[in-house]
Amino acid sequence: MGTGRDQGSVSDEEWERFLRDAEAGAGDAPKEPSARARMVTRRLREETGPPAPWRSHQPPRRRGRKAWYAVGVLAAAALLVVALAPQRVAGWVGLGDGEDGGDTSSAARSSGGAGQLPTLDEPFRGSPAVAWGNGTAGISMPSARATGWMDEKEVAQALDRTRDFLFDSSLDPGVLRGERPKAAIALINPHQEDVQDYLTTAFSAPSEENDPLMLFSRFRKDEVRPAGDVIKTQGRVTYEEGERGAVEVTTDVTYVYPLVRAEQGSDEVARTIVRREVVLSWDDPKKVITDPGTFSLVSYRMHSANGGCDTFTGYLTPEFGADLATTGPGAGPEVDPYDRDTSMTERTRDTDEACGRASRT
């Protein structure tokens, strides 16, 4: 990574040829490929249609791997919208995914409780997230089975540590206040140099190319504070055998953060919604240079609603009613951030150039 992009040194075509030769026994395949090499391997294994833009997969992020959405309806005009376009506001609420954190996403678009605004006592009021799980309880975890180089017990431990990473990166109270996510970073393979370069740069000098929000949720504690102790989630974790017999785990989780301004006495609640897809590889230490209990990153993508648009400060920056009255919606396509039927590949494919508009938060 560094900026992890490896673009000037090796082309996609060269990597593809190299990896095919390596599988056939030719050449000297590296023991610890970069995140770029891992992504090329994953693409060779899974690609069924025209190649997606490289920037939509490779860590660190390229434009189009992250999609930002401004709130599409002005909060200050909420009652007027209800009066003039109730069918628009009906999309602000709904039911959660299936039981036990299951991911039956189409239910998220139903419309019970239309027009209800969040309060300090009910920060998820009027949102599908009201029926979602709290914290990691909303994340559907698979049962463990022997896969690749791991037996059933080892897979179970890898899944537990994967869930730990999701908490440490996106739910930990200190991390949400802007603290460095030390526990989450400790789970990432320290020998994956491109990723380590990204992590170093992302926190010291965040930018479009090195944005910590791709993996971590962070807010400025002097600007906003949580509206209560609960963060709602919905998502799932799956796994399969990956490269060199590794256990490759895919996480796809939507997080809903209710917030108020940091000023004492603030009571207007806004919600920021973040969806992340992170693919990680629990590698066989006999085949890949890694430390016990750590994984290598294969890819990561995110999009957010009401988290800021092209600010690249390293923090999510929610807007409240007065802010929305001045900024207005983005020029990009309208997106429902609670929709989980749309894959992250589709979600990020068409949002390269402009900030989109969230139909609800």
N, C-alpha and C positions, 0 to 999 in steps of 0.2 A: 504494500500500500504506500507508504510514504504519503503519497497521495494514493498509493496502492494501485495506481493505474497501469503500471508496466507497459503503457501503450507505445512509448517510443522504441522499446527494445524488442518486443515480440508481437507479431500480428496474430489475429485470431486464426487465420489459415495455417500459420506456422505452428501454433499450439495444437490445432486439430491434427495436423500431420504428425507432430511429435508424439501426441498421446496415442494415436493409432499404432505408431511404430513401437511404442513402449509396451502396449498390450500384446503385440506380436513378438516381443522379446528383443526388439532392436533398440539400440540407443541406451543411454543411461538415464532412466527416469529418476528424478530427485526423490529423496526420502521424505522431504517435507515441502510439497508444492505450495506455492502462494495461493491466496484466496482466488486470484485470477485463474490459475491453473485448475483449481478445484471446480470453478464455475464452468470452465470450458468442458471438463469431463462430465459434469452434470448435464450440460446442454447436449453433448454427444449422446448421452444415455437416454435422454428424455425427449429431445426435440422431435416433434411429429409434423410440424408445419414449417412455414418460412421462418428463418432465424429471427428472433426478437432482437431489438437493438442491444448491443453489448452493454450500453450504459444502464439498461434496465435490470441488470443482474449483478454487476461486479462491485465488490467492496473495494475501496470506499465508494460512496454514492456518486452516480453521474446524474445529471439533470434528467428527470423523468422517473427516477426511482423513488422520489418523494413527491407527494402531491399535497398541496396545502389548500384548504378551503376556508374562505371567509363565510360568516353567517349570511345567508341569503335574504333573510327578512329582518328588517329593523325592529329591535326589541321595543323601541320607543313607540312604534306604530302598531304594536301587537293587537290592540283592541280594534283598530281600524281594519287591519287585515282580516280579523275574525268576521267583522261585519261585511266586508266587501268580497272576501274570497275564502269562505269557510272550508272549501275543499282543499285549499293549499295548506291551511293550518292543521287539517285532519291528519296530515302526514307527520306531525310532530310527535305522535305518541304511538304506542303499540305494545305488543307482547314480546317477551324474551324468547331465546332459543330453547331447545328442549331440556328435559330434566337432567339433573346431575351435570350441568354445564354443557349439555349437548349442543350441537350447532345446527338446529333446524331453522335456518336463517330467514326463510320467507315469512315466518311469523313476526319478524321484527318490523314488518311494514303495515301491520294492522293498526286500527285507529281508535282504540278505546281512550276516553278521557281527553278528547280534542280540546285544544285551547288552554289547557291548564299550564300555568307558569311555575317554575321551581321556586321554592322558598327555603329558608334556613332549616326549617323543620322537615321539609320534604324536598331535598335538593334534586331528586330524580323524578319529581312530579312532571307529568306530561311527556315522558321519555320512555321508549321501549326498555331502557335499562332498569326501570323500576322492578321488572320481573327477572332481571339477570342475577347471577351469583355475586357474592361479595368477595373481592380479592381473588385469590387463586381458586376459590370454590367454583367460579364460573368457567374454569378451563377444563375441558373434557380430556382426561388422561387415559391412554390405552392400557390394557393389561400387558404384562411383560411375557415375552417368550424368547427362547434362545434365538439369536440372530447374529450372523456374521461371526466375529471372533468372540462374542460374549455369550455366556450362558444366561439362563433366565434370571438368576439373582443379580448378575452384573448389569443386565438390561434394566431391571427394576431400579437399581442404584443410579444408573445413567438418567433414567426418566425423572427420578426424584431430584437430581442435581439440575436437570433442565428446568424443572418447575422452580427450583431455588433461583436460577438465573432470571426467570421471568419476574419473580417477586423482587429480587435485588436490583433489577434494571428499571422496572416500571411501576412498582408498588411501594417500595421502601420509603418511609416518611422522610428520612434524611436526604435521599436522592431527589425526591420530589421538591425539597427545599433548595436544591441546587448543590448539594454536597457531592463530592466525587464518589462514584459508585464502586468503591474498592472491592466489596464482596463479589459483585458481578464480574469485574475485570479479572479477579483472581481465578475465575472459572474458565477463562479463555487461555488457550495454549500460548505460553510465553515465547515459544519458538516460531510462531507464525509472524514473521517479521513485518510483513506489510500491514497486518492488522494492528500490531503493536505500535507501528509508526502512526497509523491513523488515530489510535487512542491517545497517544501523546499529544499530537497536534490538535485534535478536536477539542480538548479541554483548555489548552493554553492559547490557541488562536483559532477559534471556530470560524468556519467559512462554508461556502457552498460546497466545496470539495471535501471538507472535513467537518462534518456536522455531527455532534454527539447525539442529536435527537434521532438519528437513524436507529440507535440501539437503546437509548435511555430517555426517560421522561423527566424533565426538569423545568421548574418555574422559579422566577425571581421572588424570594421571600419578602422583599421590600415592596413588591407590587401586588401580589395576590397570596391568599392563604386558602387552605381547604375549607369547604363548607361541610364540615362534619368529618367523621373518621372513616367513611366507607367509600371505596372506589369500586364501581361495578365493572364486571368483565364478562365477555363471552368469547369463546374460542376453543381451539382443539390442538392437540399434539398427536402427530403420527410419526411412524418410523419405518425404516426398511434397511436392508443391507446396502451399503454404499461402496465407495471405492476402496480397494485393498481390504475388503471384508469389514470395513468400519460399520458402526451403527449410525445411520444418518437420520437425524430427527428434524422434522419440520414443525414449527410452531406458527400458528396464525391466530392472533388474539386482538380483540378490540377492547380498549380501556376507556371508561367514561369518568372524567374528573370534574366534580362540581367545585366551583371556586367563588370566592368573594374578594373584593379589593382588600388590601392589607390594612387600610385605615380602620381604626377602632370604630365600631358602630356600623360598619358597612353591612348591608343586608341584601343587596341585589346579587342574585346567584346567576352565574354563567357556567356553561359546561364546555369543556374541551374534550374532543373525542380523537383518540389515536388508535390506528390499526397498524400492527407490525406483523410482518412475516419474516421469521429468522430461521435459516436452515443451518444446522450445526452437525459436526461429525465427531463422534466418539471413536477415536482411532486406536488401532492395534499398536501398542508401543514397540512391538517387534518389527513393524513395517514403517512406522512414521515417528519422527522425533516429536515427542510430546511429554508432558509431565502427568503423573497419575492424578486422576480426578479433574482433568481439564479437557475441553473440546476445542476443535478448530472450527472457525466460521467458514461456511461455504458461501452464503449470500444473505442479504438482509434488505428489506424494503419497508417503507412506511408511508402513510398519508395521515393527515390530521384535519379536523374541522375546528374552526375557531381556535387555532393555535398560532396564528401569525402566517404571513405570506412573504416568502423570500426575504426574511429578516436576517437569518444566519447569525444570530447572537449566541447560539448554544442553549437558548431557553424557549419554551413555549410561551406565547404572549397572547392570552385570551383577550377578547374585546367585550365590553359591556355596552349597555344601551346607548350612552352618549357617544362612545367611540364609533359605534356602527352608524350613527346618524351622520358622521363626517366622512367615514371611509367608504361606506357603501359596499355592495357585493362585488366579487371578482368578475372578470370578463370571461372566464373559462366556463366549461360545462357545469350544469347543476348536478350535484351528487348527493345521494342519501348516505350519510356516514354510518348509519345503522345497517345498511344493506351488506350482508355477508354472503349472498349468493354470487356476487360478482367476484371473480378471482383477483388477487393482487396484480397478476400480470395484466389483466384487462384494465383494472382500476388505474394503474400507473402508465399504461401505454399511451393514452391520449391526453395527458395532462402535462406535457413538457413545457409549454410556452407561457401559459397564463394561469393566474390563480382562479380556481373554480369557485362555485357557490354551493354551500351546504343547504339542502332543502329544510333541514331542521338540525337542532343540537339538543 
